[in-house]
Amino acid sequence: AGAQPAALDRHGLADRSEAIHVSGHALARGVLSASGAVMAPFRPPQRPAGASATIEWERLYGERIAYLADAGADFFVLEHFSRAEAAAALIAVIKSLTDAPVLALLRREEPAPGVDGIGPTEAAEAAARLAAAGADALGLSCAEPGEGLPAVLESLAGPGLPLAVLAQG
């Protein structure tokens, strides 16, 4: 979605990536008050069925990160990541290109019969991994209230970073 390379390519705009990102940033900056901040959001890529799970994060996102960093993005947001190792890999690319803060949001889905959702143990492991990768804040996206949510948030708070929760809406 958005200005990801695959989306731009579908519309014949892949060669306009830099102009689109820089113009979008300038537009956002122009309408903000002095206290406003421009975020640079990133979601995991959608892979076609049967595609390899190996992702070359720098090749896929490095150019876009550089454009947004050069344009002065105030912070980067990784949202809807269901795997901490994927978010950690992207954080490493971001931190290699900019000093801007990174908010890493994991996607938590409520467990369904026979399917495990992210629990406190997985959240603690994810928080440690993301903090070690350089995340400046952690949280959950698409979070639905539920019995296990407070324990998951407590586990995410382990590294002592600020927390954010974006509710399912």
Accessible surface in RSA format (square Angstrom, percent):
REM  Atomic radii and reference values for relative SASA: ProtOr
REM  Chains: A
REM  Algorithm: Lee & Richards
REM  Probe-radius: 1.40
REM  Slices: 20
REM RES _ NUM      All-atoms   Total-Side   Main-Chain    Non-polar    All polar
REM                ABS   REL    ABS   REL    ABS   REL    ABS   REL    ABS   REL
RES ALA A   1    87.00  80.0  53.71  82.9  33.29  75.7  63.61  89.6  23.40  62.0
RES GLY A   2    67.17  82.8   0.00   N/A  67.17  82.8  44.81 123.0  22.36  50.1
RES ALA A   3    21.88  20.1  16.23  25.0   5.65  12.9  16.98  23.9   4.90  13.0
RES GLN A   4    22.72  12.7  22.72  16.6   0.00   0.0   1.88   4.0  20.84  15.8
RES PRO A   5    55.72  40.6  51.97  47.4   3.76  13.7  54.97  45.4   0.75   4.7
RES ALA A   6    64.83  59.6  54.45  84.0  10.39  23.6  62.19  87.6   2.64   7.0
RES ALA A   7     7.87   7.2   7.06  10.9   0.80   1.8   7.34  10.3   0.53   1.4
RES LEU A   8    11.53   6.4  11.37   8.1   0.16   0.4  11.53   8.1   0.00   0.0
RES ASP A   9    95.33  66.8  83.97  83.6  11.36  26.9  11.45  26.9  83.88  83.7
RES ARG A  10   167.57  70.4 128.52  65.5  39.05  93.0  74.46 101.8  93.11  56.4
RES HIS A  11   134.10  73.3 105.83  73.6  28.27  72.3  73.84  76.1  60.26  70.1
RES GLY A  12    60.10  74.1   0.00   N/A  60.10  74.1  36.32  99.7  23.79  53.3
RES LEU A  13    72.03  40.1  72.03  51.5   0.00   0.0  72.03  50.6   0.00   0.0
RES ALA A  14    51.73  47.6  37.01  57.1  14.72  33.5  37.97  53.5  13.76  36.4
RES ASP A  15   130.16  91.2  87.97  87.6  42.19  99.8  51.11 120.3  79.05  78.8
RES ARG A  16   126.79  53.2 124.86  63.6   1.93   4.6  30.02  41.0  96.78  58.7
RES SER A  17    14.85  12.5  14.21  19.0   0.64   1.5   7.73  16.5   7.12  10.0
RES GLU A  18    95.29  54.7  93.83  71.0   1.46   3.5  20.70  40.0  74.59  60.9
RES ALA A  19    37.38  34.4  27.42  42.3   9.96  22.7  35.46  49.9   1.92   5.1
RES ILE A  20    56.39  32.1  49.08  36.6   7.31  17.6  53.14  38.3   3.25   8.8
RES HIS A  21    13.36   7.3   8.61   6.0   4.75  12.2  12.36  12.7   1.00   1.2
RES VAL A  22    61.12  40.2  60.70  55.0   0.42   1.0  60.76  52.8   0.36   1.0
RES SER A  23    68.46  57.8  60.13  80.3   8.33  19.2  36.11  76.9  32.35  45.3
RES GLY A  24    38.13  47.0   0.00   N/A  38.13  47.0  31.79  87.3   6.34  14.2
RES HIS A  25    12.87   7.0   7.55   5.2   5.32  13.6   9.69  10.0   3.18   3.7
RES ALA A  26    59.42  54.6  47.97  74.0  11.44  26.0  52.15  73.4   7.27  19.3
RES LEU A  27   126.83  70.6 119.32  85.4   7.52  18.9 125.76  88.3   1.07   2.9
RES ALA A  28    34.95  32.1  30.08  46.4   4.87  11.1  34.70  48.9   0.25   0.7
RES ARG A  29    91.69  38.5  84.49  43.1   7.20  17.1  56.54  77.3  35.15  21.3
RES GLY A  30    64.83  79.9   0.00   N/A  64.83  79.9  33.79  92.7  31.04  69.5
RES VAL A  31   118.94  78.3  84.02  76.1  34.92  84.1  90.75  78.8  28.19  76.5
RES LEU A  32    66.12  36.8  45.52  32.6  20.60  51.8  47.09  33.1  19.03  51.2
RES SER A  33    79.03  66.8  56.68  75.6  22.34  51.5  56.20 119.7  22.83  32.0
RES ALA A  34   117.93 108.4  70.01 108.0  47.92 109.0  83.52 117.6  34.40  91.1
RES SER A  35   108.24  91.5  70.38  93.9  37.86  87.2  56.00 119.3  52.23  73.2
RES GLY A  36    24.85  30.6   0.00   N/A  24.85  30.6  14.34  39.4  10.51  23.5
RES ALA A  37    55.47  51.0  32.05  49.5  23.41  53.3  32.05  45.1  23.41  62.0
RES VAL A  38    13.52   8.9  10.50   9.5   3.02   7.3  13.52  11.8   0.00   0.0
RES MET A  39    90.65  46.9  77.15  51.1  13.49  32.1  63.62  54.1  27.03  35.8
RES ALA A  40     0.80   0.7   0.24   0.4   0.56   1.3   0.80   1.1   0.00   0.0
RES PRO A  41    48.64  35.4  47.09  42.9   1.55   5.6  47.23  39.0   1.41   8.8
RES PHE A  42     1.22   0.6   0.00   0.0   1.22   3.2   1.22   0.7   0.00   0.0
RES ARG A  43   106.22  44.6 105.40  53.7   0.82   1.9  23.71  32.4  82.50  50.0
RES PRO A  44    40.76  29.7  33.39  30.4   7.36  26.8  33.39  27.6   7.36  45.8
RES PRO A  45    25.37  18.5  14.70  13.4  10.67  38.8  14.91  12.3  10.46  65.0
RES GLN A  46   176.71  98.8 146.23 106.9  30.49  72.6  54.20 115.4 122.52  92.9
RES ARG A  47   108.18  45.4  78.65  40.1  29.53  70.3  21.64  29.6  86.54  52.4
RES PRO A  48   102.85  75.0  87.09  79.4  15.77  57.3  99.68  82.3   3.17  19.7
RES ALA A  49   111.87 102.9  69.39 107.1  42.48  96.6  80.94 114.0  30.93  81.9
RES GLY A  50    87.99 108.5   0.00   N/A  87.99 108.5  43.62 119.7  44.37  99.4
RES ALA A  51    45.78  42.1  17.85  27.5  27.93  63.5  28.21  39.7  17.57  46.5
RES SER A  52    75.90  64.1  53.82  71.8  22.08  50.9  53.79 114.5  22.11  31.0
RES ALA A  53    65.47  60.2  52.81  81.5  12.66  28.8  53.03  74.7  12.43  32.9
RES THR A  54   112.33  79.9  89.02  90.3  23.31  55.5  62.97  84.6  49.36  74.6
RES ILE A  55    30.10  17.1  11.89   8.9  18.20  43.9  14.49  10.4  15.61  42.4
RES GLU A  56   101.71  58.4  93.09  70.4   8.62  20.5  36.58  70.8  65.13  53.2
RES TRP A  57    23.40   9.4  19.97   9.7   3.43   8.1  11.06   5.9  12.34  20.0
RES GLU A  58   109.90  63.1 103.36  78.2   6.54  15.6  31.96  61.8  77.94  63.6
RES ARG A  59   171.69  72.1 140.53  71.6  31.16  74.2  74.53 101.9  97.15  58.9
RES LEU A  60    40.97  22.8  35.96  25.7   5.01  12.6  36.92  25.9   4.05  10.9
RES TYR A  61     0.40   0.2   0.40   0.2   0.00   0.0   0.40   0.3   0.00   0.0
RES GLY A  62     6.75   8.3   0.00   N/A   6.75   8.3   6.05  16.6   0.70   1.6
RES GLU A  63   108.63  62.4  97.40  73.7  11.22  26.7  35.79  69.2  72.84  59.5
RES ARG A  64    22.97   9.6  21.39  10.9   1.58   3.8   4.06   5.6  18.91  11.5
RES ILE A  65     0.00   0.0   0.00   0.0   0.00   0.0   0.00   0.0   0.00   0.0
RES ALA A  66    31.45  28.9  29.86  46.1   1.59   3.6  31.45  44.3   0.00   0.0
RES TYR A  67    35.36  16.5  34.01  19.3   1.35   3.5  19.36  14.6  15.99  19.7
RES LEU A  68    17.31   9.6  17.31  12.4   0.00   0.0  17.31  12.2   0.00   0.0
RES ALA A  69    22.50  20.7   5.72   8.8  16.78  38.2   6.89   9.7  15.61  41.4
RES ASP A  70   127.90  89.6  90.66  90.2  37.23  88.0  31.84  74.9  96.06  95.8
RES ALA A  71    29.10  26.8   1.70   2.6  27.40  62.3  13.57  19.1  15.53  41.1
RES GLY A  72    36.19  44.6   0.00   N/A  36.19  44.6  30.79  84.5   5.40  12.1
RES ALA A  73    10.15   9.3   0.29   0.5   9.86  22.4   0.29   0.4   9.86  26.1
RES ASP A  74    54.63  38.3  40.51  40.3  14.12  33.4  17.15  40.4  37.48  37.4
RES PHE A  75    56.53  28.3  56.53  35.0   0.00   0.0  56.53  34.3   0.00   0.0
RES PHE A  76     0.00   0.0   0.00   0.0   0.00   0.0   0.00   0.0   0.00   0.0
RES VAL A  77     6.13   4.0   6.13   5.5   0.00   0.0   6.13   5.3   0.00   0.0
RES LEU A  78     0.21   0.1   0.21   0.1   0.00   0.0   0.21   0.1   0.00   0.0
RES GLU A  79    28.30  16.2  28.30  21.4   0.00   0.0   0.00   0.0  28.30  23.1
RES HIS A  80    33.94  18.5  27.71  19.3   6.23  15.9  21.77  22.4  12.17  14.2
RES PHE A  81     1.16   0.6   0.98   0.6   0.17   0.5   1.16   0.7   0.00   0.0
RES SER A  82    87.70  74.1  57.36  76.5  30.35  69.9  29.63  63.1  58.07  81.4
RES ARG A  83   105.40  44.3 101.43  51.7   3.96   9.4  56.92  77.8  48.48  29.4
RES ALA A  84    13.56  12.5   8.47  13.1   5.08  11.6   8.47  11.9   5.08  13.5
RES GLU A  85    70.74  40.6  64.70  48.9   6.04  14.4  29.11  56.3  41.63  34.0
RES ALA A  86     9.23   8.5   6.25   9.6   2.99   6.8   9.23  13.0   0.00   0.0
RES ALA A  87     0.70   0.6   0.70   1.1   0.00   0.0   0.70   1.0   0.00   0.0
RES ALA A  88    13.05  12.0  11.19  17.3   1.85   4.2  11.42  16.1   1.62   4.3
RES ALA A  89    36.37  33.4  25.68  39.6  10.69  24.3  34.17  48.1   2.21   5.8
RES LEU A  90     0.00   0.0   0.00   0.0   0.00   0.0   0.00   0.0   0.00   0.0
RES ILE A  91     0.00   0.0   0.00   0.0   0.00   0.0   0.00   0.0   0.00   0.0
RES ALA A  92    56.07  51.6  46.60  71.9   9.46  21.5  50.49  71.1   5.58  14.8
RES VAL A  93    15.45  10.2  13.09  11.9   2.36   5.7  15.45  13.4   0.00   0.0
RES ILE A  94     0.00   0.0   0.00   0.0   0.00   0.0   0.00   0.0   0.00   0.0
RES LYS A  95    64.30  31.4  44.85  27.5  19.45  46.3  33.26  29.9  31.04  33.1
RES SER A  96    81.29  68.7  40.59  54.2  40.70  93.8  47.85 101.9  33.44  46.9
RES LEU A  97    73.16  40.7  43.97  31.5  29.19  73.4  49.15  34.5  24.01  64.6
RES THR A  98    25.12  17.9  13.07  13.3  12.05  28.7  11.11  14.9  14.01  21.2
RES ASP A  99   141.01  98.8 116.95 116.4  24.06  56.9  39.70  93.4 101.31 101.0
RES ALA A 100    13.66  12.6   5.22   8.1   8.43  19.2  11.68  16.4   1.98   5.2
RES PRO A 101    64.44  47.0  63.17  57.6   1.28   4.6  64.44  53.2   0.00   0.0
RES VAL A 102     0.70   0.5   0.00   0.0   0.70   1.7   0.70   0.6   0.00   0.0
RES LEU A 103    31.44  17.5  30.44  21.8   1.00   2.5  30.49  21.4   0.95   2.6
RES ALA A 104     0.42   0.4   0.24   0.4   0.18   0.4   0.24   0.3   0.18   0.5
RES LEU A 105     1.13   0.6   0.31   0.2   0.82   2.1   0.34   0.2   0.79   2.1
RES LEU A 106     4.60   2.6   4.60   3.3   0.00   0.0   4.60   3.2   0.00   0.0
RES ARG A 107    86.72  36.4  77.30  39.4   9.42  22.4  10.92  14.9  75.80  45.9
RES ARG A 108    10.79   4.5   8.03   4.1   2.76   6.6   0.09   0.1  10.71   6.5
RES GLU A 109   105.29  60.5  98.40  74.4   6.89  16.4  39.87  77.1  65.43  53.4
RES GLU A 110    70.30  40.4  51.24  38.8  19.06  45.4  32.01  61.9  38.28  31.3
RES PRO A 111    76.13  55.5  53.00  48.3  23.13  84.1  53.29  44.0  22.84 142.0
RES ALA A 112    50.57  46.5  42.64  65.8   7.93  18.0  46.73  65.8   3.84  10.2
RES PRO A 113   136.63  99.6 106.26  96.9  30.37 110.4 119.24  98.4  17.39 108.1
RES GLY A 114    90.96 112.2   0.00   N/A  90.96 112.2  45.24 124.2  45.72 102.4
RES VAL A 115    91.72  60.4  84.75  76.7   6.97  16.8  87.90  76.4   3.82  10.4
RES ASP A 116   138.21  96.8 110.35 109.8  27.86  65.9  29.52  69.5 108.69 108.4
RES GLY A 117    18.95  23.4   0.00   N/A  18.95  23.4   9.50  26.1   9.46  21.2
RES ILE A 118    32.72  18.6  21.90  16.3  10.82  26.1  25.60  18.4   7.12  19.3
RES GLY A 119    16.18  19.9   0.00   N/A  16.18  19.9  16.15  44.3   0.03   0.1
RES PRO A 120    61.93  45.1  61.16  55.7   0.78   2.8  61.46  50.7   0.47   2.9
RES THR A 121    92.56  65.8  86.56  87.8   6.00  14.3  55.73  74.9  36.83  55.7
RES GLU A 122    86.63  49.7  82.39  62.3   4.25  10.1  40.54  78.4  46.09  37.6
RES ALA A 123     0.00   0.0   0.00   0.0   0.00   0.0   0.00   0.0   0.00   0.0
RES ALA A 124    45.83  42.1  39.57  61.1   6.26  14.2  40.65  57.2   5.18  13.7
RES GLU A 125   113.05  64.9 102.69  77.7  10.36  24.7  49.51  95.8  63.54  51.9
RES ALA A 126     8.75   8.0   5.50   8.5   3.25   7.4   8.37  11.8   0.38   1.0
RES ALA A 127     0.27   0.2   0.27   0.4   0.00   0.0   0.27   0.4   0.00   0.0
RES ALA A 128    60.03  55.2  51.73  79.8   8.30  18.9  55.63  78.3   4.40  11.6
RES ARG A 129   122.18  51.3 113.03  57.6   9.15  21.8  28.07  38.4  94.11  57.0
RES LEU A 130     0.53   0.3   0.53   0.4   0.00   0.0   0.53   0.4   0.00   0.0
RES ALA A 131    32.42  29.8  16.81  25.9  15.60  35.5  17.49  24.6  14.92  39.5
RES ALA A 132    94.58  87.0  50.66  78.2  43.91  99.9  63.13  88.9  31.45  83.3
RES ALA A 133    28.81  26.5   6.52  10.1  22.29  50.7  18.23  25.7  10.58  28.0
RES GLY A 134    25.98  32.0   0.00   N/A  25.98  32.0  23.52  64.5   2.47   5.5
RES ALA A 135     6.66   6.1   0.00   0.0   6.66  15.1   0.00   0.0   6.66  17.6
RES ASP A 136    55.22  38.7  46.32  46.1   8.90  21.1  15.63  36.8  39.59  39.5
RES ALA A 137    18.66  17.2  18.66  28.8   0.00   0.0  18.66  26.3   0.00   0.0
RES LEU A 138     0.44   0.2   0.44   0.3   0.00   0.0   0.44   0.3   0.00   0.0
RES GLY A 139     0.46   0.6   0.00   N/A   0.46   0.6   0.00   0.0   0.46   1.0
RES LEU A 140     0.00   0.0   0.00   0.0   0.00   0.0   0.00   0.0   0.00   0.0
RES SER A 141     1.23   1.0   1.23   1.6   0.00   0.0   1.23   2.6   0.00   0.0
RES CYS A 142    24.35  18.4  19.17  21.4   5.17  12.2   1.96   5.0  22.38  24.1
RES ALA A 143     2.07   1.9   0.57   0.9   1.50   3.4   0.57   0.8   1.50   4.0
RES GLU A 144    80.49  46.2  79.88  60.4   0.61   1.5  11.05  21.4  69.44  56.7
RES PRO A 145   116.75  85.1  99.05  90.3  17.70  64.4  99.79  82.4  16.96 105.4
RES GLY A 146    30.66  37.8   0.00   N/A  30.66  37.8  20.47  56.2  10.18  22.8
RES GLU A 147   180.69 103.7 146.79 111.1  33.90  80.7  67.03 129.6 113.66  92.8
RES GLY A 148    28.45  35.1   0.00   N/A  28.45  35.1  24.69  67.8   3.76   8.4
RES LEU A 149    24.79  13.8  24.79  17.7   0.00   0.0  24.79  17.4   0.00   0.0
RES PRO A 150    89.76  65.4  81.93  74.7   7.83  28.5  85.90  70.9   3.86  24.0
RES ALA A 151    43.75  40.2  37.25  57.5   6.50  14.8  41.46  58.4   2.28   6.0
RES VAL A 152     0.58   0.4   0.58   0.5   0.00   0.0   0.58   0.5   0.00   0.0
RES LEU A 153    39.38  21.9  38.97  27.9   0.41   1.0  39.23  27.6   0.15   0.4
RES GLU A 154   136.21  78.2 123.48  93.4  12.72  30.3  44.85  86.7  91.36  74.6
RES SER A 155    22.75  19.2  12.99  17.3   9.76  22.5   8.45  18.0  14.30  20.0
RES LEU A 156     0.63   0.3   0.54   0.4   0.09   0.2   0.54   0.4   0.09   0.2
RES ALA A 157    41.05  37.7  32.81  50.6   8.24  18.8  32.95  46.4   8.10  21.5
RES GLY A 158    63.41  78.2   0.00   N/A  63.41  78.2  35.07  96.2  28.34  63.5
RES PRO A 159    54.08  39.4  13.60  12.4  40.48 147.2  27.67  22.8  26.41 164.2
RES GLY A 160    65.56  80.9   0.00   N/A  65.56  80.9  33.72  92.5  31.84  71.3
RES LEU A 161    44.66  24.9  36.85  26.4   7.81  19.6  37.29  26.2   7.37  19.8
RES PRO A 162    88.35  64.4  75.99  69.3  12.36  44.9  87.81  72.5   0.54   3.4
RES LEU A 163    70.10  39.0  35.23  25.2  34.88  87.7  35.96  25.3  34.15  91.9
RES ALA A 164    29.38  27.0  22.73  35.1   6.64  15.1  29.38  41.4   0.00   0.0
RES VAL A 165    66.10  43.5  38.12  34.5  27.98  67.4  38.12  33.1  27.98  75.9
RES LEU A 166    86.32  48.1  83.89  60.0   2.44   6.1  86.32  60.6   0.00   0.0
RES ALA A 167    76.40  70.3  52.16  80.5  24.24  55.1  52.16  73.5  24.24  64.2
RES GLN A 168    93.18  52.1  70.85  51.8  22.33  53.2  19.32  41.1  73.86  56.0
RES GLY A 169   115.27 142.1   0.00   N/A 115.27 142.1  59.05 162.1  56.21 125.9
END  Absolute sums over single chains surface
CHAIN  1 A     9250.4       6732.0       2518.3       5404.4       3846.0
END  Absolute sums over all chains
TOTAL          9250.4       6732.0       2518.3       5404.4       3846.0
